[in-house]
Amino acid sequence: MNRFIPLFLLITVSNLTAQNSKKDYQRLESKVIEWRHDLHQHPELSNREFRTAEKVAKHLKSLGMEVQTGVANTGVVGLLKGKKPGKTLALRADMDGLPVKERNDLPYRSKAIGKFMGNEVPVMHACGHDTHVAILMGAAEYLAKNNNFSGNIKFIFQPAEEGPPPGEKGGASLMIEEGVLDNPKVDAIVGLHIKSEYRVGEIVYKPRGFMAASQRFVIDIKGKQSHGSTPWQGVDPIMIGTKIIDGIQTIVSRNLELTKEGAVISVGSFHSGVRFNIIPESAQIIGTIRTLDRDMKEQIRDRMTQLVPTIAKAYGGEAVISIIDGADITFNDPELTKQLVPSLKRVLSEDKVYQIKAITGAEDFSYFQNEIPGFFFFLGGTSLATPANEIPSHHTPDFIAEDDALIIGVKAISQIAIDFLRN
């Protein structure tokens, strides 16, 4: 028998495979959109993703996968085995929503209520995690049907990317602690994030430092209470707080070598007092630090620790600062990035997959990348028809991501998995 396969037969098989893939994606698209709408209507806060986890686990089990539930509280992990032994690739999606009230007229908008720090709050998928879950569910179905590859794929549905509630553990770091990258050992991990700043039909990335490290800081100020009419009889913690806020802003503008990398210190909460004519006894400031360089991260920590108590003391009060690590720098392994970008360019045209500069947003996907090579990219989520000045930011009531982006995400993740395990 002739051991050489005729060229026309290879072309025919290749064309049939491409046609079958196209049909598979067409059948999947409506399901992925339906999943996304359901998830969007029923968002859940960090470490409380019970309904979401149940939906994901049921779907993965229906595909014949080995499924673990309750990983890092509410996480779900599915294992898909290929035809032969080989490497293991992990694909990750985050599941949690945010304490934000949705403000739009979508038929599937959220009306959900949850509990955050003891208070009832509206809940919304204001960062697109509903799209991430739906996309990975779609990729799981496609890859389970087209599993002619060597090795394994781990589907990691992660809770608490936005950070676990105070006093609780969670997120990527807890999943790692509980062994998500073992049994079988994961060789590389890939994740995506829908991004409103980019249009549907675009994918962007950056090798090495892609997203910033994030830290949360809390400053507790102690003064002396007095009547509002006699401030000289007390020590005003509100005034001290304003001086501290002003002072810590000079760290970025005057202490950091900004030609090296960018950095941000932002105050998001300042609470004090209960009545118009009482100078209160205490105040609290809460904010975030974003850095793209590890040395600058430590420089900010040291300088804030020096400045905060010194400023308070200068005005007769006391202040204590605590800085809590959130996510590390999202670092795309250069070799893995070089290997996987061509897969993305097989899904979209070359000019629609391009490199950008680093951003000061943060992702706890970075903890996976601290352990093994990882690649993280952004999927454009805004309609071409939306004017640039009307694009809503993430973490706001007006955030929205287009359904048209979902199948592109499914194709991108699936193509990466197939090419990685083929190689």
N, C-alpha and C positions, 0 to 999 in steps of 0.2 A: 504494500500500500504506500502511496506517495505521502511522505510525512509533512510535506509543505501544503499549507492551506491556501487555495487560490485567493488572489487579492479581491476579486469581486465578491467572494463569500465573506471575507472580513468586513468589507464596506457594508454589505447587506446586514450582517449581524450588528455592526455598530449603529446603523440607521435604525434598526428595529429596537435596539436598547434605548436610543435617544427618544424614539417615539413613545415607548413604554414609560420612560421616566416622565415625559411631558404629560401623559395621561394620568400618571400617579399624582403628580403635583396639581393638576386640574381638579381631580377628585378630592384632594386634600384641602384645597383652598377654602371651600365653603365651611368645612368642618373646623378648620383653624379659626376662622372668623367667628363662628358660632361659639367656640370655646372661649375666645377672647371676650366676646360680649357678656357671656355668663360670668366670667371671672371679674370683669369690670364692674358688673352690677353687685357683686358680692365680695368686695375687698376686705382683707383682714390685716390687723396690725401685727407687728413683729412678735414672733413666738406665739402667735394666736392663729396661725394659718391652718386651722383644723379642716374646714370645708375644702379649701384649695388642695391640701395634702390628700384628702380622701378622693377627690376627683382625679388627681394625678396618679395615685397608686392604682386605682381601679383601671385606668387607661393602660398603664404599663403592664399590669397583670393580664389584661385582655390581649396583649401582644406576645404573651408567652415569656416574659422576662422574669428573672429572679428579682424580687422587690423587697427592699427594706423600708420600713416606716419608723417614725419616731426618732430619726437621726437628728441630733442637736435640737431636741424638743419636737419639732414638727416637720423636719426634713424628710424627703423621699429620695431613694436611690434605686435606680433600675440598672440591671446588668444584661446587656445584649451580647451574645457570643457569636463570633463569626464561624466560617466553615473550617478554618484551620487555626492552630495556635499562632500567636503573634503579639504585637504590642497592645497596650491598653490606652485608649484615649478617653478623657472625661469631657463631657459637655455640660455646662452649668447654666441654670436660670434661677433668678431670685424671685421670691413669691410675695413679699409683704407690701402692704399699702401704707398710706400716711394719714395722720390726723388733719385732713384738709377737707373742706366742704366744696363739692363739685359745683361749678357755675357754668352750665351750658344747657342746651336743649336736646342733647343726645337721647334717643329713645332708651338706651341702655345705661344712662348715667346712674351713678351710685346714690343711694339714699341710706346707706348703711351707717350704723352707730356702733362705736366701740368704746373701750375704756382705756384711757391713757393717763398714767400717773394719778389714778384714782378718780379721774373726771370722765364723764361721758362726752365723747367727741364725735363729730362726723368723720367718716373714713372714705378715702378716695385713692384710686391708683393714679397718683399725681406724678409718678415717675416712669410709668410704662411697664411695670413689672408684670402686669397682666398679659402684655404682648410677649414678653420673654417666656412666660410659662406656656402660652398657646403655641409659640414657635417651636419650643423644644418638644412639646407633645406631638406636634406635626412631624418634626424631624425623627422622633422615635418611631412613629408609625411608618414613615418612608423607609428608614434604615432597617426596621424589622422585616419589611417585605423584600428589601433589596440587600440582603445580608451576605452577599457573595464576597466577603472580605476575610482577611486573616486577623486574628486578635479579638479584642473586646472593646465595647463602648460602654462607659458608665454615664448614665444620665443623672445628674445631680440637681435636684430641685431644692434650693437653699432657702431657709427662713432667715428673717432678721438681718437682711443686708443693710437696712436703714439704722440698725443698732438695736440691741435688745433693750427692754425696759430696765430702768435703774435697779440694780441689785440682782439682775439675772444674767446668765451667760447665754451666748447664742451666736449665730452667724457662721461665716466661713471658718473662723478659728476653732469654734467648738466642733464643727464637722470634722476638721482635721484631727483634733484631739481624740475624737471617737473613731478614727480609723477609716475615713471615707476614701483616702488615697491608697489604701491597702486592700489586699484580698479580692481581686488581684492588684498588684502594685500598678499605679497609674504612671505612665511615661510622660504624658503632656496633657494640658487642659486648655479648653477654648471656651470663651464666653462672648456674648454680644450685649449691647445696650441700645435700645431705640433712642434717637436723639432728635429733638424738635428743631435744632439749629440747621439740620441738613434735610434735603428734600428726598421724597420717596424716589428710589432708583439710584441712590448714592450710598457708598460704603467708605468710611474713612478710618484711618489707623495711624499709628506711629510706633516705630521700633524703640526699644529702651523705655525711658520714663514717659508714660502716656498720660496718666492722671496723678493727682497730688495725694500726698499723705494728709489725713485729716486727724485733728485732735480737738477735743471738747474741753473748754476751760470753764471753771466755776470760781467766782470771786465772792467771798462772804465778807462784808464790811460791818464793823461794829462802831457805832457812835454813841451819843448820849441824847436821850429824848428830851424835848422841851416844847413849850408853847410856841406856836408860829410867830407870835408877836414879840418873843424874846429869844431870838436865836443865839445870842451871846451866852445864854445859860446852858446851852447844849453843845453837842458836836454833830454836825449835819452829815449823815452818811450819804445822802443824795448828792450833795456838793462834792464830797470826796469821790464818789463814784464817777461823776463827770470828769474830774481831774485824772482819774485812773484811765478812763476810756481815752481821753485826749493823750495821755502819756504813752499808752501801749501802742497807739498808732504811729508814734515816732520811731518805733523799732524797725518797721519796714522801710520807712522813708529815710532814716538816718543811720541805721546800724547794719543793714544787709547790703551785700554786694549784688545789686539787682541786675547787673549785666551778666551775671552767672545764671540765675534762674529767678523766676517770679515767686512771690509769697503773699499771703493775705491773712490779716487778722480782722475778724468781723464780730461785732457784738449783736446778738439776736434777741436778748432778753435783759431787761433792767427792771427789777421789782423792788418797791419800797413804799411804805406808808399806807394808811387807810383813810386819812381825813385831811381836808384842806388846811386846817389850822393847827396841825401837830407835826412837828419835826420828828420823824421816827427814830428808833434806836438802831435799826439795822437796814441793810440793803443787800441785794444779790445781783450779780452780773453774770450772764452766761453767754458764751460765744464759741467761735470755731477758729482754728488755725489751719491754713493750707500751705503745704510746702512741696517742692519738687526736688529738693536736695537734702540729703540726710544731715549734713553739717549745719545747714541753715535751720533745719528743724530743731537741732539741739541749741543753736544760738538763740533762737526765739524763746525756747523754754527757759534757758538761763537768764535771759534779760527780763522776761516777765516776772520770774521768781524774785529778781532783785527789785524791780520797779514798784510792784504792787504794794508790798508792805511799807516801803520807804515813802511813797506818796501819801498813804493813809496816815502814817506817823507824823508827817510834816504838817498835817491839818488836825492833829490831836486825836485821831482815831486808830483803829486797827483793821487789818485786812489779811485774809488768808486765801491763797490761790491753790487750786488743784487742777492738774492737767491730765486728761484721760485720753489715751490713744484710741483712735477709731480705726481707720484703715491706713495701711502703709502705701508706699508709692506703687502704683500699678505699672509694673515693669514688663514690657513685652520682650521676651527672649529674642535677640536679633536673628539667630539661626532659624528658630521656629517661625518667626515672622516672614523671613525670606522664603521659607518652604511653603507657607500656607497662603500668602497673598495671591499667587497664581491661581489657586482654587477659587478665590473670590472673583478673579477676572474671567473665569469661565462662566460665572453666573451673570455678571454685568460687563458691559464694555469697558475697555481699559481706562478710558477717561473718566469713568464713573466710580472707580476705585482708586483713591488717592491718599497721600500722606498729609497730615496736618501737624500743627504745633501742639505742644502739651497744653492741657487745660487744668484748672484748679479745682474741678470737681473731684470727688474721691469715690473709691469702690473697694469693698472688702474682698473682692476677687483677688486683690493683691496678696492676701495671705496664702492662697493656693500657689501663686507665683513665687512666693518665698520658699516653697518646698520643692516645686518641680517647674520645668519650663512651661510658660503659659502665653497665650495670645488672646488679646481682648480688642474688639473693634466696635465702631458705632454704625448703626443702621439708620439711614435717613427716615424720618417719620412724618414729615410735613408735606402737605399737598403743594404741587407746583403752582397752584392758583392762589395760594396764601401770600399776601404782600409781606415783604420782609419785616416791616414795622408792626405787623400784627401777629407775629409768631410768638405764642405763649411760652414762658419759661417752665422748666421742670419745677416741681414742688409748689405749684401755684394752682388756684381753683380753676383756671382756664386751660390748663394743660390738656392737650389732645394729641393722639397719634392716629394716623390713617390706617385703615384696614388693608389698603393696597400694599403696605410695607411688609405684611406678615409673611406672605408666600416667598418674598425675596429672602427674608430671614431663614425660612425653612430650607430653601435651596442652598443658601450660603453655608449654613451649619452642616447640612447633609453632604455637600460637595467636599468640604474640608475633611469630614470624617472618612469618606470613601477614599480620597486621595492620600490622606495620612496613612491609613491602614494598608493601602495598596503599596505604598513605598516601604 
